[in-house]
């Protein structure tokens, strides 16, 4: 059974990369494109390795982005 992609911008977890949280960017062939919450280089992952981010994971990712912004690392 094939998974439907989340909406663009949704926070998801890539279980093939140590539960890395990423922002869903779109579909690229048979892969889904994700990028770090604070911006940066996108990566591709098979949909079977993606799950929705838990609320606590979303919060951690957003706080990390805000901290990076306060240090001038992210616009």
ZICORVEN-V301564 format. One record per backbone hydrogen bond with DSSP energy under -0.5 kcal/mol. NH is the residue of the N-H (numbers start at 0). CO is the residue of the C=O. E is the energy in kcal/mol with one decimal. If there is no record, write none. Layout:
nh->{NH NH}
co->{CO CO}
e->{E E}
This chain:
nh->{8 9 11 12 13 14 14 15 16 17 18 19 21 22 23 23 24 25 27 30 31 32 33 34 38 42 44 46 48 49 50 52 57 58 59 60 61 62 63 64 65 66 67 68 69 70 71 72 73}
co->{23 6 21 50 19 12 48 48 13 14 13 13 11 34 9 21 32 32 30 27 44 25 42 22 35 33 31 29 45 46 12 10 53 54 55 56 57 58 59 60 61 62 63 64 65 66 68 67 67}
e->{-2.9 -2.2 -2.9 -3.2 -3.0 -0.9 -3.2 -0.5 -1.2 -0.6 -0.7 -1.4 -2.9 -3.2 -3.0 -0.5 -3.2 -1.1 -3.0 -1.7 -2.9 -3.3 -3.1 -1.3 -2.0 -2.9 -2.0 -0.6 -2.3 -1.9 -1.8 -1.8 -2.4 -2.5 -2.3 -2.1 -2.4 -2.5 -2.4 -1.9 -2.3 -2.6 -2.1 -2.4 -2.2 -1.2 -1.6 -2.7 -0.7}
